[in-house]
Amino acid sequence: MEVSLRHLKRPEESALDVSRRLQKRPRWGEGFIQAFLFFCGAVSILTTIGIVYELGKEALLFFQMPGVTLLEFFTKTEWQPTVGRFGVLPLVSATLVTTVIAMMVAVPFGLGAAIYLSEYASEKARKVLKPALEVLAGIPTVVYGYFALTTVTPFLRIFFGDAINIYNMLSAGLTMGIMIIPLVASVSEDALHSVPNALREGAYAMGATRLETSLQVVVPAALSGIIAGFILGFSRAIGETMIVAIAAGAGPNFTFNPLKAAETMTGYIARISGGDVAYDTPDYNSIFAIGLLLFGISLVLNIISRRISARLREVYE
Amino acid sequence: MNRSVVLSETGNLSVRHQWGKFFQGLFLFSTVIGLIVLGILIVTVVDKTFTLVAVTNKVDPATLADRPLEELSEEELRQILRENLRPARLRTIERDQAPLDEMNQADLTALVTTEIVKPTTRASYPLFQSLTRRAEIEAEIRSEYPDAQIYFKAWLTWDFLQRSMSTKPDLAGVRQAVKGSLWIIFITILVAFPIGVGAAIYLEEYADHRSRINRILQTNIENLAGVPSIIYGILGLAVFVRTLALITSGAVFGVDAGSGRTILSGGLTMALLVLPILIISSQEALRAVPRSLREASYAMGATRWQTIWHHVLPYALPGILTGTILTVSRALGETAPLILVGASSLINKDPQSVFSFFTTLPFQIYNWTVRPQPEFRNIAAAAILVLLAVLLSLNATAIVLRNRLSKRI
């Protein structure tokens, strides 16, 4: 101690003065900045609280309206809030049909693209293809909606003729699937990429071809990450609004026939709020009830997806 | 695992390689199918933007003058307007636009066209169809509209960008929509950029990752990034449009718009929507800054904030900007939340301030797409081309910026 202080000591100072002088000065500016930055982070918490509070409050008003019960909400198959029919199932069924169709497109093509990019493509090809997929992901959904209505539906009419409505769930679902391919592909590719090379080399050493290595060794090893990607895609499809609002049709319709028009949860919210919806009407409150349902579903799916991919990270790190 | 044994026993090597080739083709196809669709999409949009049209005029220009309108003098055009329009209509025009005597030849010609000649597109045929079977189409038009003029029309023109909204597709333009989009994006960046980067700095540079509150913050941000955009619209409707109506309508500032469905509400809603994405991408940029840079700065006696401001941020800036550009392009194309916050297709005045009502380009596309008259699909296509051009140039900027960045490291 004595040695180290000797150099720092000014003539008139005692050892105590020196140690005081070297003490950390209070820096109010630093503290203020840190507080401000924390506030920035806290804005996201406020957003979440805002979403939960507003959705919850108005949804509660909805369920307190005469004639609305939770049981009816989840079991009845007619949705006409203005005339007292409060069964959400038609909206849920349409959401389910379009989402399942979308996944039937996005899962095989997304996974195929991920396998190609991770296992087959040369470095050069990856450099071109990955940004191209990003561009695809950057196309606004309203443009996809236009595409579904003006191109996909007429194309489908060639096969189905008049059996398919102008507005139908099939065309909306297919287009949504195309839209989700980049998302599924990029998450799955990350998972495939994180599989250690030793596994591939082991498979090659056993005489497996590249295809056998990819499908029977790499894909199973990355399965949890791939599934996380599927779930993310699923959640994205459920929350997608513009494609279904434009191409799937207006008006709730309880049907599982993809050739028919039916309104999804998001499509309903967009249509009802499109005009000047008056506050505190059944229509207004119903937006929040359905919003809450939508928020709950996508939150649960996101949490599951992140749990799964976190487990994957633990395995290989 | 058993399957692999079966495969290798049943197929000889050449068969297995053939399967390999086949699947490689499938995988490649999966990768490019998106691009194929993108190609088809662009072709579709172009196909609808440039069409063969049959146009009928309410008044034949030949009955107005013996020469084409473009060749008439200003005085002759004024004469035509005064003769053919009712005085009340003339007064309205002079009040809304400018006195006739002050208009130049181009303005007057446009006025004669929209007010007297009133061309209406009766039918419009997509580009490729018209190129391949033009004769058939012309015959069809002749039988239905004998006096129609037939010519190729580009719906996307310089005029289209400058014209106001209209209920007639022939006269509609995207002027207010483009301006509305720019205003909204301006507010979004103004609010989301500082808060987003600030939150990212807090999480990466200050937060102790073992502390509970910071873990909750991080998880919460990741969850918010997955919330459907329409939910943010509901939030914006409830909070900005309704609860904070006094502020968002400008009532407390003395410029009451009448309701909270203003640019301010739209911009704030959009800012909340992009915030999580912006935070996550900025965090990644900050994480890419080497530890040694910070340690060197600390070793020189710099405080934490000095280190961040003078060393970490400049190094991370290109990455942060890339993320911001991509986020902006996402916000530019977003439609659903603005439907809830009250974008309106009946806007005829340019937005004057943040307290103006608004429409945006994607909202206008939506609005035109869902209308039954087919000509609206043509202007929707033209608007899509405008939107895609803006987005692609933003994306290209981001990619260039990122490539520069990766070269430097």
Chai-1 contact restraints between the chains, C-beta under 6 A:
chainA,res_idxA,chainB,res_idxB,connection_type,confidence,min_distance_angstrom,max_distance_angstrom,comment,restraint_id
A,E30,B,T303,contact,1.0,0.0,6.0,A-B,restraint_1
A,E30,B,W305,contact,1.0,0.0,6.0,A-B,restraint_2
A,I33,B,W305,contact,1.0,0.0,6.0,A-B,restraint_3
A,Q34,B,Y206,contact,1.0,0.0,6.0,A-B,restraint_4
A,L37,B,G198,contact,1.0,0.0,6.0,A-B,restraint_5
A,L37,B,I201,contact,1.0,0.0,6.0,A-B,restraint_6
A,L37,B,Y202,contact,1.0,0.0,6.0,A-B,restraint_7
A,F38,B,Y202,contact,1.0,0.0,6.0,A-B,restraint_8
A,C40,B,I195,contact,1.0,0.0,6.0,A-B,restraint_9
A,C40,B,G198,contact,1.0,0.0,6.0,A-B,restraint_10
A,C40,B,A199,contact,1.0,0.0,6.0,A-B,restraint_11
A,G41,B,A199,contact,1.0,0.0,6.0,A-B,restraint_12
A,G41,B,Y202,contact,1.0,0.0,6.0,A-B,restraint_13
A,G41,B,L217,contact,1.0,0.0,6.0,A-B,restraint_14
A,V43,B,I195,contact,1.0,0.0,6.0,A-B,restraint_15
A,S44,B,N220,contact,1.0,0.0,6.0,A-B,restraint_16
A,S44,B,I221,contact,1.0,0.0,6.0,A-B,restraint_17
A,S44,B,L224,contact,1.0,0.0,6.0,A-B,restraint_18
A,I45,B,N220,contact,1.0,0.0,6.0,A-B,restraint_19
A,T47,B,L272,contact,1.0,0.0,6.0,A-B,restraint_20
A,T48,B,N220,contact,1.0,0.0,6.0,A-B,restraint_21
A,G50,B,L235,contact,1.0,0.0,6.0,A-B,restraint_22
A,G50,B,V239,contact,1.0,0.0,6.0,A-B,restraint_23
A,I51,B,L235,contact,1.0,0.0,6.0,A-B,restraint_24
A,E54,B,L235,contact,1.0,0.0,6.0,A-B,restraint_25
A,E54,B,A238,contact,1.0,0.0,6.0,A-B,restraint_26
A,F109,B,S30,contact,1.0,0.0,6.0,A-B,restraint_27
A,F109,B,I33,contact,1.0,0.0,6.0,A-B,restraint_28
A,G112,B,L26,contact,1.0,0.0,6.0,A-B,restraint_29
A,G112,B,F27,contact,1.0,0.0,6.0,A-B,restraint_30
A,G112,B,S30,contact,1.0,0.0,6.0,A-B,restraint_31
A,A113,B,S30,contact,1.0,0.0,6.0,A-B,restraint_32
A,A113,B,T31,contact,1.0,0.0,6.0,A-B,restraint_33
A,I115,B,F27,contact,1.0,0.0,6.0,A-B,restraint_34
A,Y116,B,F27,contact,1.0,0.0,6.0,A-B,restraint_35
A,Y116,B,L28,contact,1.0,0.0,6.0,A-B,restraint_36
A,Y116,B,T31,contact,1.0,0.0,6.0,A-B,restraint_37
A,Y120,B,Q24,contact,1.0,0.0,6.0,A-B,restraint_38
A,L129,B,T31,contact,1.0,0.0,6.0,A-B,restraint_39
A,P131,B,I399,contact,1.0,0.0,6.0,A-B,restraint_40
A,A132,B,L35,contact,1.0,0.0,6.0,A-B,restraint_41
A,L136,B,G34,contact,1.0,0.0,6.0,A-B,restraint_42
A,L136,B,L38,contact,1.0,0.0,6.0,A-B,restraint_43
A,G138,B,S329,contact,1.0,0.0,6.0,A-B,restraint_44
A,G138,B,N395,contact,1.0,0.0,6.0,A-B,restraint_45
A,P140,B,G333,contact,1.0,0.0,6.0,A-B,restraint_46
A,P140,B,P362,contact,1.0,0.0,6.0,A-B,restraint_47
A,V142,B,T335,contact,1.0,0.0,6.0,A-B,restraint_48
A,V142,B,P362,contact,1.0,0.0,6.0,A-B,restraint_49
A,V142,B,I365,contact,1.0,0.0,6.0,A-B,restraint_50
A,V142,B,Y366,contact,1.0,0.0,6.0,A-B,restraint_51
A,V143,B,I384,contact,1.0,0.0,6.0,A-B,restraint_52
A,Y146,B,T369,contact,1.0,0.0,6.0,A-B,restraint_53
A,F147,B,L41,contact,1.0,0.0,6.0,A-B,restraint_54
A,T151,B,T44,contact,1.0,0.0,6.0,A-B,restraint_55
A,I178,B,V37,contact,1.0,0.0,6.0,A-B,restraint_56
A,I181,B,G34,contact,1.0,0.0,6.0,A-B,restraint_57
A,T209,B,R16,contact,1.0,0.0,6.0,A-B,restraint_58
A,T209,B,G20,contact,1.0,0.0,6.0,A-B,restraint_59
A,R210,B,G20,contact,1.0,0.0,6.0,A-B,restraint_60
A,L211,B,G20,contact,1.0,0.0,6.0,A-B,restraint_61
A,L211,B,F23,contact,1.0,0.0,6.0,A-B,restraint_62
A,E212,B,S4,contact,1.0,0.0,6.0,A-B,restraint_63
A,Q216,B,S4,contact,1.0,0.0,6.0,A-B,restraint_64
A,G239,B,P228,contact,1.0,0.0,6.0,A-B,restraint_65
A,T241,B,I230,contact,1.0,0.0,6.0,A-B,restraint_66
A,T241,B,A336,contact,1.0,0.0,6.0,A-B,restraint_67
A,M242,B,T335,contact,1.0,0.0,6.0,A-B,restraint_68
A,M242,B,A336,contact,1.0,0.0,6.0,A-B,restraint_69
A,I246,B,T369,contact,1.0,0.0,6.0,A-B,restraint_70
A,T266,B,I230,contact,1.0,0.0,6.0,A-B,restraint_71
A,I269,B,I230,contact,1.0,0.0,6.0,A-B,restraint_72
A,A270,B,I339,contact,1.0,0.0,6.0,A-B,restraint_73
A,S273,B,I339,contact,1.0,0.0,6.0,A-B,restraint_74
A,S273,B,L340,contact,1.0,0.0,6.0,A-B,restraint_75
A,G274,B,I339,contact,1.0,0.0,6.0,A-B,restraint_76
A,G291,B,I231,contact,1.0,0.0,6.0,A-B,restraint_77
A,G291,B,I234,contact,1.0,0.0,6.0,A-B,restraint_78
A,F295,B,I231,contact,1.0,0.0,6.0,A-B,restraint_79
A,S298,B,P228,contact,1.0,0.0,6.0,A-B,restraint_80
A,N302,B,N223,contact,1.0,0.0,6.0,A-B,restraint_81
A,N302,B,G226,contact,1.0,0.0,6.0,A-B,restraint_82
